[in-house]
């Protein structure tokens, strides 16, 4: 698990939406341009909520068929999972992979677990499974999910603290996750310090083109010159 960053540093990254973080990572880590972020659509519980950022607590679930383990074993595994969520650096983001052939068959997530995880220091969730209790979920707890569904079926935690893959995004325990209504991205810890300055430069470069497009007389020639002017900003 990477070393914890200061809360001020993390909050600074919350000033930027997730696409902007992805843009900055294309500069800071060009080798990651095509990896490290969700590539399939997810349902966002709170599209207008500011971005969340935190350290990944990873887990897998199943729900379609009953467990082969006793109720006592399942309960202890869930308690062990909650202890894992409570440990380590905070804030956290829960990253939970649904292993069922049809992910989302049963939901682990609703009113109770959203409140429990918020209380244990999590800012939100990224899962390819389902969520429910839409109007009762904990205030300020963000959820990105594969679908919305009504039942928890036979849902249980299968394992935790292991690599997972959510909507094309590979995540290891402790990875720094940035997420909003657009999706989620893994932010390499060694790139964090560069991001604010990169964003400032990118914003200035984009502003030249946007401002030109809003002026009277905008045409291809004006656009071409604006693009040249933008390229000169470093």
C-alpha positions in Angstrom: 0.0 0.0 0.0 1.4 3.4 -0.9 2.2 6.0 1.8 -0.7 8.1 2.9 -1.0 11.6 1.4 -2.1 14.6 3.4 -5.8 15.4 3.5 -5.1 18.8 2.0 -3.4 17.1 -1.0 -6.3 14.7 -1.5 -8.8 17.5 -1.2 -6.9 19.5 -3.8 -7.6 16.7 -6.3 -11.3 16.9 -5.5 -11.3 20.3 -7.1 -11.0 18.5 -10.5 -13.5 16.2 -12.1 -12.4 12.7 -13.1 -12.0 13.5 -16.9 -9.6 16.3 -15.9 -7.6 13.9 -13.7 -7.4 11.6 -16.7 -6.2 14.4 -18.9 -3.5 15.3 -16.4 -2.4 11.7 -16.1 -1.9 11.5 -19.9 0.8 14.1 -19.4 2.3 12.9 -16.2 2.1 9.1 -17.1 1.7 8.9 -20.9 2.2 5.1 -20.7 -1.1 4.9 -18.8 -3.2 6.7 -21.5 -5.2 3.6 -22.3 -5.4 1.9 -18.9 -6.3 2.5 -15.3 -9.8 3.9 -15.6 -13.3 2.5 -16.1 -14.1 1.8 -19.7 -17.7 0.7 -19.4 -20.7 2.8 -18.2 -21.7 2.8 -14.5 -24.8 4.2 -12.9 -24.0 7.1 -10.7 -26.2 7.6 -7.5 -25.4 11.3 -7.1 -24.3 12.9 -10.4 -24.1 16.4 -8.9 -21.9 15.4 -6.0 -18.3 16.5 -6.0 -15.6 14.0 -6.9 -14.5 11.5 -4.3 -10.9 10.3 -3.7 -9.6 7.7 -1.3 -7.6 4.5 -0.9 -9.1 1.4 -2.4 -10.5 -1.3 -0.1 -11.1 -4.1 -2.5 -13.5 -7.1 -2.2 -15.5 -9.6 -4.2 -19.1 -10.8 -3.7 -21.5 -13.4 -5.0 -25.3 -13.4 -4.7 -26.9 -15.6 -7.4 -26.6 -19.0 -5.6 -26.6 -19.8 -1.8 -23.2 -20.1 -0.2 -21.7 -23.4 0.6 -20.5 -22.1 3.9 -22.5 -21.9 7.2 -24.2 -18.8 8.4 -21.5 -18.5 11.1 -18.7 -18.7 8.6 -20.3 -16.1 6.4 -20.9 -13.8 9.4 -17.3 -14.0 10.5 -16.1 -13.3 7.0 -18.2 -10.2 6.8 -16.9 -9.0 10.2 -13.4 -9.6 9.0 -14.2 -7.6 5.9 -15.5 -4.7 8.0 -12.3 -4.8 10.1 -10.3 -4.5 6.9 -12.4 -1.5 5.7 -11.8 0.2 9.0 -8.0 -0.4 8.9 -5.4 1.4 6.8 -5.2 4.9 5.5 -8.4 7.0 5.2 -10.4 8.2 3.5 -11.2 5.1 1.5 -13.2 4.1 -1.6 -14.7 0.7 -1.7 -14.0 -1.2 -4.9 -16.1 -4.3 -5.1 -16.2 -6.8 -7.9 -19.3 -9.0 -8.4 -18.3 -12.5 -9.5 -21.7 -13.8 -10.5 -22.2 -14.8 -14.2 -24.8 -12.0 -14.2 -23.3 -9.2 -12.0 -25.9 -7.4 -10.0 -28.2 -10.4 -9.4 -28.2 -9.4 -5.7 -27.1 -6.2 -4.1 -24.7 -5.9 -1.2 -25.3 -2.1 -1.2 -28.2 -0.2 0.3 -29.3 1.9 3.3 -27.4 -0.2 5.9 -24.1 -0.8 4.2 -23.8 2.7 2.9 -24.2 4.1 6.5 -21.8 1.4 7.9 -19.1 2.1 5.3 -19.5 5.9 5.6 -19.0 5.5 9.3 -15.9 3.4 8.8 -14.3 6.2 6.7 -15.3 5.4 3.1 -16.3 8.2 0.8 -18.1 6.0 -1.7 -18.2 2.9 -3.8 -17.2 1.6 -7.3 -18.8 -1.7 -8.2 -19.9 -3.6 -11.2 -22.7 -5.1 -9.1 -26.0 -3.6 -8.1 -27.2 -1.0 -5.6 -30.6 -0.4 -4.1 -32.5 1.7 -1.5 -31.8 4.7 -3.7 -33.5 7.3 -1.5 -32.3 5.9 1.8 -28.6 5.6 1.2 -26.2 7.5 3.5 -26.0 11.2 2.6 -22.7 12.2 1.0 -21.8 8.6 0.2 -21.2 8.3 -3.5 -22.0 5.1 -5.5 -21.0 4.1 -9.0 -22.6 0.7 -9.9 -23.3 -1.6 -12.8 -27.0 -1.4 -12.2 -29.9 -0.7 -9.8 -31.8 -3.7 -8.4 -34.4 -4.6 -5.8 -33.0 -7.6 -3.9 -29.9 -8.7 -2.1 -30.6 -12.4 -3.0 -27.9 -14.6 -1.4 -25.3 -11.9 -1.3 -22.1 -12.4 0.7 -18.5 -11.3 0.7 -16.3 -13.9 -1.0 -12.9 -12.4 -0.4 -11.2 -9.0 0.3 -7.9 -7.3 0.1 -7.1 -8.6 -3.4 -6.8 -7.3 -6.9 -10.1 -6.7 -8.7 -11.4 -5.4 -12.0 -14.4 -3.1 -12.3 -15.7 -2.0 -15.7 -12.3 -2.4 -17.2 -10.4 -0.7 -14.4 -7.8 -3.0 -12.6 -7.4 -2.0 -8.9 -5.0 -3.2 -6.3 -5.6 -2.8 -2.6 -4.5 0.6 -1.5 -4.6 2.2 -4.9 -5.7 5.9 -4.9 -9.1 6.1 -6.6 -10.7 9.3 -8.0 -14.3 9.0 -9.1 -17.3 11.1 -10.1 -20.4 10.8 -12.4 -18.1 10.1 -15.4 -16.4 7.0 -13.8 -13.3 6.2 -11.9 -9.5 6.3 -12.4 -6.5 4.9 -10.5 -4.2 7.8 -9.7 -0.5 6.8 -9.3 0.8 8.1 -6.0 4.0 9.4 -7.6 2.0 11.5 -10.1 -0.2 13.3 -7.5 2.2 16.2 -6.8 2.3 17.1 -10.6 -1.4 17.1 -11.3 -2.4 20.6 -10.1 0.3 22.3 -12.2 -0.5 20.1 -15.2 -4.2 20.9 -14.9 -3.5 24.7 -14.8 -1.5 24.5 -18.0 -4.2 22.3 -19.7 -6.9 24.8 -18.7 -5.0 27.7 -20.2 -4.3 25.8 -23.4 -8.0 24.8 -23.8 -9.2 28.4 -22.9 -7.5 29.8 -26.0 -9.5 27.6 -28.3 -12.8 27.9 -26.4 -12.5 31.7 -26.3 -11.7 31.9 -30.0 -14.8 29.7 -30.8 -17.0 32.2 -28.9 -15.9 35.3 -30.8 -17.7 36.7 -33.8 -16.1 35.7 -37.1 -14.9 32.3 -35.9 -14.0 30.1 -38.8 -11.4 27.5 -39.7 -8.5 30.0 -40.0 -9.3 31.5 -36.6 -9.4 27.9 -35.2 -6.1 26.9 -36.8 -4.4 30.0 -35.3 -6.0 29.3 -31.9 -4.6 25.8 -32.0 -1.2 27.1 -32.8 -1.4 29.6 -29.9 -2.6 26.8 -27.6 0.4 24.6 -28.6 2.8 27.4 -27.6 1.5 27.3 -24.0 3.7 25.2 -21.7 
